[in-house]
Amino acid sequence: MWADEEPVKKPARLLEDMSISELSDRIETLKDQIRLCEVAIARKEASRKAAEQAFFKS
């Protein structure tokens, strides 16, 4: 891919066009992504707390 090219995006599928199985799979994928985001948030909060304790000792 060239530097000035944008990635080709697939058009979003309408939920109404998806089967029950596809919807269930999508829900599981989204739940996995949410869990990963929650872990990343927890790590960032822990890092921030450690930095605050190191720099703002009372």
N, C-alpha and C positions, 0 to 999 in steps of 0.2 A: 504494500500500500504506500502510496506517495504521501509525503508530509502534508500536502495541501488537500488531500482527499478526505472526505468524511466517511465514516463507516456506514455501510448500507444497513438501514434499520428495517426489520420486518414489520409490516403493519400489525397492530395489536388485534388479537381476535376478540370478537364480542363474546361475552360470557354466555349469551343465549345460543351461540353456535357451537358451544363445547358440550361434549357428552358428560354424563355424571362421573364417569371414570376420569376423564380429563380434568374436570373440576376438582375432584378429590386429589388427584396428583398435584394439581396447581396449589391447592391448600397446603399440602404437605411440604412442597417446595418453599412456599412463603413462610410457613412455620419454621423451617430450617433456617431461612434467611433472618427471621426475627431473632431466633436463638443466637445466631452468630453476631448480630448487632448488639444484643444484650450483653454478650461476653465482651465485645469490644468496648462497650460503654463501661462495664465494670472495671476493665483493665485501665481505661483512661481515668476513671474516677480514683482508682487506687494510686495511679501515678501522680495525679494532681494532689491528692492528700499527702503523699510522701514528699512532694516538692514543697507544699505549704508548711509541713512540719520542719523541713530542713531550713527553709528561708525565713519563716515567721515564728521562730521559737519565742515563747513568752517568758 
